[in-house]
Amino acid sequence: MQPTVAVVGAGPTGLMAAEAAAGAGAEVTIIDQRRSFGRTLLLAGRSGLNLTHAEPLEVFLGRYGDGRAMLEPAIRAFPPDAVRAWAGGLGADTFVGSSGRVFPAAMRATGLLRAWTARLAGLGVAMRTGETWAGFTDDGATVLALGGASWPSVGGDGSWLAHVETAGIPVVPFAASNAGVLVAWSAPLLERFEGVPIKNAALTAGGRTVRGEPTITATGLEGGPIYALGPELRSGHGLEIDLQPDLDADALAARLVDRRRTKDSVSTWLRKGGLSPVDVALLRDATGNRLPTEATAIAGLAKAVPIPVDGLAPIDRAISTAGGIALDAIDDTGMLLDRPGTWVAGEMVAWDAPTGGYLIQACLSTGHRAGVAAARWAAEHP
Ligand SMILES: Cc1cc2nc3c(=O)[nH]c(=O)nc-3n(C[C@H](O)[C@H](O)[C@H](O)COP(=O)(O)OP(=O)(O)OC[C@H]3O[C@@H](n4cnc5c(N)ncnc54)[C@H](O)[C@@H]3O)c2cc1C
């Protein structure tokens, strides 16, 4: 008799688990609570589907922090190159962007998802929508790939966590990850600079510094460097922005002194000194519009503008969530130690990663590992 595997959740993790289990000889059914599959993936594709990253594998693996030990074997078994080959096999050839991020040529997920579900149909995978998992059953080999708790309107809503907790499985509470921070900007700053990036900045929180271009939003700051400092910001560390990271404070002060002309307004003077209009607005906000007039004081401030962060943006608008099934609740294939025959994979497990393709890569790799392991287990437990 052919072994059977049930997959619940049809995001990138579950779809890959279904493909891997079917490829390993299992008869596979995949269900999702939504009316269609891969909706988070489609949403991700709207801003450019960053599938993985082209940096050396050792550097890549270092991005996962505490989750690395659990993820490393899965990523080594199904690494970034395998993801690129797999996408190419679905007609979505990839390219490496200037930052090393890997995207399908079409940038979006639509074509890839269509080809993927067609491939699954060809492998005989039964695909059902509108079915919700509401707790553990003893239905044989099962891969749960229920996602995190952000963007509940498209993907997972995290309601599975209560069922898992009830069953006594150790969990870590959800927290927003790769989320913006909340800042109560002044009305004048917002009026002119909402949507504007702070170019060539260095952001520091909790002793860690990240270079990049955060963007000013109506409610605070968004973008790569903010997401990268997520762990520090989540722990309540303050945020400072260095507006001139390539100059030290003395060099900046000297440049300001050099460019000072008596007829210039303070803003004109600072702009001649290399600060952009948005930089000047940030300095004004930070000082309650009482900018120091002395070059050394301005330079010191521009090197460490304090940003009054009121916390992280709400979880439902985060790119991903930290938390979920505790890492010590699973074995080295992702199977729940307390429920042999049930695997968990993808974002529902409590690893965390920055943006840059690391999220989807880890989802695909752990989905692949779980699918293969579930097919093998099903064959051994007819
Ligand atoms: C705006 C945005 C942009 C992003 N861009 C990128 C990017 O460019 N690169 C990157 O690496 N990552 C990106 N991400 C993150 C990435 O999309 C997610 O990490 C990834 O989709 C998680 O995959 P998953 O399969 O684990 O979960 P999901 O994709 O969320 O899929 C989980 C599925 O499970 C289903 N489900 C949940 N609960 C149940 C239940 N009880 N019963 C049945 N079905 C259920 C859901 O309906 C959903 O279809 C982005 C995320 C967002 C929101």
The ligand as a MOL file (V3000), in Angstrom:
LIG
                    3D

  0  0  0     0  0            999 V3000
M  V30 BEGIN CTAB
M  V30 COUNTS 53 58 0 0 0
M  V30 BEGIN ATOM
M  V30 1 C 4.4440 41.7520 2.7820 0
M  V30 2 C 5.3960 40.5910 2.9340 0
M  V30 3 C 6.5210 40.5040 2.1290 0
M  V30 4 C 7.4010 39.4310 2.2880 0
M  V30 5 N 8.4800 39.3350 1.4670 0
M  V30 6 C 9.3540 38.3100 1.6250 0
M  V30 7 C 10.4580 38.1620 0.7390 0
M  V30 8 O 10.5890 38.8990 -0.2560 0
M  V30 9 N 11.3520 37.1620 1.0040 0
M  V30 10 C 11.2080 36.3060 2.0710 0
M  V30 11 O 12.0650 35.4370 2.2810 0
M  V30 12 N 10.1230 36.3750 2.8630 0
M  V30 13 C 9.2050 37.3520 2.6600 0
M  V30 14 N 8.1030 37.4290 3.4640 0
M  V30 15 C 7.8970 36.3740 4.4900 0
M  V30 16 C 7.4120 35.0580 3.8600 0
M  V30 17 O 6.3780 35.3290 2.9400 0
M  V30 18 C 6.9150 34.1130 4.9640 0
M  V30 19 O 7.9670 33.9040 5.8890 0
M  V30 20 C 6.4820 32.7760 4.3750 0
M  V30 21 O 5.3740 32.9520 3.5100 0
M  V30 22 C 6.0860 31.7960 5.4810 0
M  V30 23 O 5.7630 30.6030 4.8550 0
M  V30 24 P 4.8750 29.4990 5.5810 0
M  V30 25 O 4.5090 28.5100 4.5110 0
M  V30 26 O 5.5840 28.9910 6.7760 0
M  V30 27 O 3.5740 30.2880 6.0670 0
M  V30 28 P 2.4620 31.0080 5.1780 0
M  V30 29 O 3.0180 31.4440 3.8700 0
M  V30 30 O 1.8530 32.0490 6.0490 0
M  V30 31 O 1.4150 29.8740 4.8980 0
M  V30 32 C 0.6790 29.2810 5.9550 0
M  V30 33 C -0.5980 28.7090 5.3690 0
M  V30 34 O -1.2410 27.9830 6.3760 0
M  V30 35 C -2.6350 28.2450 6.3040 0
M  V30 36 N -3.2000 28.0020 7.6240 0
M  V30 37 C -2.9150 28.6390 8.7770 0
M  V30 38 N -3.6220 28.1360 9.7980 0
M  V30 39 C -4.3800 27.1440 9.2710 0
M  V30 40 C -5.3140 26.2160 9.8180 0
M  V30 41 N -5.6150 26.2080 11.1370 0
M  V30 42 N -5.9090 25.3100 8.9840 0
M  V30 43 C -5.6120 25.2920 7.6590 0
M  V30 44 N -4.7430 26.1370 7.0850 0
M  V30 45 C -4.1230 27.0470 7.8880 0
M  V30 46 C -2.7190 29.6910 5.8640 0
M  V30 47 O -3.9620 29.9770 5.2640 0
M  V30 48 C -1.5470 29.7950 4.8960 0
M  V30 49 O -1.9210 29.5460 3.5570 0
M  V30 50 C 7.1730 38.4430 3.2860 0
M  V30 51 C 6.0180 38.5170 4.0750 0
M  V30 52 C 5.1310 39.5740 3.9080 0
M  V30 53 C 3.9030 39.6380 4.7690 0
M  V30 END ATOM
M  V30 BEGIN BOND
M  V30 1 1 1 2
M  V30 2 1 2 3
M  V30 3 2 2 52
M  V30 4 2 3 4
M  V30 5 1 4 5
M  V30 6 1 4 50
M  V30 7 2 5 6
M  V30 8 1 6 7
M  V30 9 1 6 13
M  V30 10 2 7 8
M  V30 11 1 7 9
M  V30 12 1 9 10
M  V30 13 2 10 11
M  V30 14 1 10 12
M  V30 15 2 12 13
M  V30 16 1 13 14
M  V30 17 1 14 15
M  V30 18 1 14 50
M  V30 19 1 15 16
M  V30 20 1 16 17
M  V30 21 1 16 18
M  V30 22 1 18 19
M  V30 23 1 18 20
M  V30 24 1 20 21
M  V30 25 1 20 22
M  V30 26 1 22 23
M  V30 27 1 23 24
M  V30 28 2 24 25
M  V30 29 1 24 26
M  V30 30 1 24 27
M  V30 31 1 27 28
M  V30 32 2 28 29
M  V30 33 1 28 30
M  V30 34 1 28 31
M  V30 35 1 31 32
M  V30 36 1 32 33
M  V30 37 1 33 34
M  V30 38 1 33 48
M  V30 39 1 34 35
M  V30 40 1 35 36
M  V30 41 1 35 46
M  V30 42 1 36 37
M  V30 43 1 36 45
M  V30 44 2 37 38
M  V30 45 1 38 39
M  V30 46 1 39 40
M  V30 47 2 39 45
M  V30 48 1 40 41
M  V30 49 2 40 42
M  V30 50 1 42 43
M  V30 51 2 43 44
M  V30 52 1 44 45
M  V30 53 1 46 47
M  V30 54 1 46 48
M  V30 55 1 48 49
M  V30 56 2 50 51
M  V30 57 1 51 52
M  V30 58 1 52 53
M  V30 END BOND
M  V30 END CTAB
M  END
